[in-house]
Amino acid sequence: MPVPMLRSTAAVCTTLSALAATSILTGPSVAEPFSTAPCALERSTAHHSEGVDTWNPVYTRPTGALDAVMIFLSFPDATPRTTPAELTSDHFPATSRFYEQASYGRFTLHPHPLKHWLRMPRPSTAYAIRRDWSAEDRAAYLRDAFAVADKEVDFSRYPVVYFVADPDAPGVDSDATKVVNLDTPIQVDGTDVRRVVTVFEKHPPDRLVLAHETGHVFDLPDLYHRPVDGKGDWDTYVGDWDLMGSQFGLSPDLFAWHKWKLGWLDPRQVACVRGAAPTRLTLEPLAAGPGVPVQGTGGAPAFGLGNGVKLAVVRTGPDSALGFEARGAAGNDHASCRQGVLVYRVHSGAESGGGPVEVVDAHPRTEACWENSVYPPLADAPVALGESFTVPGEGVKVEVEDRTASGAWTVKITPAVRD
């Protein structure tokens, strides 16, 4: 809906003057109760904390249906060689489909793309777009983007905002796609815009890149390890096993811990393992949900799963826990390299990019799928059928005893004996 330009420009300029270099919202704000389970780590002040005891209300929670607007920005120094429709199809329906499957149908993302380009007032090279963008250049870009878009977009309708730049403009860096978090929300069309996804992807783009960035809008952290000098392997923390580690992963479905955090698992689907006695339980495959076939016994596809236990948790400290979940070739993980029970450490006090989740390798002397895994040493990390594994440094033992006819995994978890 068109709105008066004077009000819009003034609001944007005032707000963007407070844009910080990293623009990170760290405080817990007002805690909204989420889970009181003994194994639920407390949310800390870390950026994108993995705590699940409360939901941080400054972030949009992905339940039900949400609308997202896609705004396409061109520049005076380039004539677009692609159309908004082509760029929309680069990301949708793939992004919506990923979240529909990951959430078991509990969340739907509806894209609302503009059908034409909006011209920015300055050349693309004037914004110095790059991965580690300066606060001043980024603020100038967002100021101009909101000013041109507010003539045609009613931002009060959209909790998710994508600014998509012409991928062929000379100043656009395809490595610069990211979510910008605002210290002070932009007030436009009577609503507070707290974060924006700035898309600078080439055409065609990296696979599932927009799904990854959208995860940050929902308070999910980066799970990759960024080398200090930019050289070395980025995927040593979780390998292929979560979209927030790599959008190229063979098994990019979100960890069950993240599904718990986002509200896609019922409390009964999370088993808290306590005490010293062994606990035997049945873990449903992470991807199992309505209409999603999983491999049953004998290799035959099986249906009907979806409401059982998806995550077992052993608390290991005030801000740490172990997660156990069953992964296999189904749903978002249809290209998975190995199947079995995946074990990972969770640290609620770790910052985004600082290892808040680390996959524990049950086969540290081997690797797998070297031809297409993002990190082959972790591609065979799950504990396979008939195997047992004791988590180094924790003493917690997991035994994968059997599989049911429906494809679920029977496991026994024995907590460490502590003095």
WOHU-V297499 format. One record per helix or strand of 2 or more residues. SS is the DSSP state (H for helix, E for strand). FROM is the first residue (numbers start at 1). TO is the last residue. If there is no record, write none. Layout:
# WOHU-V297499
ss=SS from=FROM to=TO
ss=SS from=FROM to=TO
This chain:
# WOHU-V297499
ss=H from=5 to=16
ss=E from=31 to=33
ss=E from=54 to=56
ss=E from=64 to=74
ss=H from=84 to=91
ss=H from=94 to=102
ss=E from=107 to=119
ss=H from=124 to=127
ss=H from=135 to=149
ss=H from=155 to=157
ss=E from=160 to=165
ss=E from=178 to=188
ss=E from=191 to=199
ss=H from=209 to=217
ss=H from=256 to=262
ss=H from=267 to=269
ss=E from=270 to=272
ss=E from=279 to=283
ss=E from=294 to=295
ss=H from=297 to=299
ss=E from=301 to=302
ss=E from=311 to=317
ss=E from=320 to=327
ss=H from=331 to=333
ss=E from=340 to=347
ss=E from=357 to=360
ss=H from=376 to=379
ss=E from=388 to=390
ss=E from=397 to=403
ss=E from=409 to=414
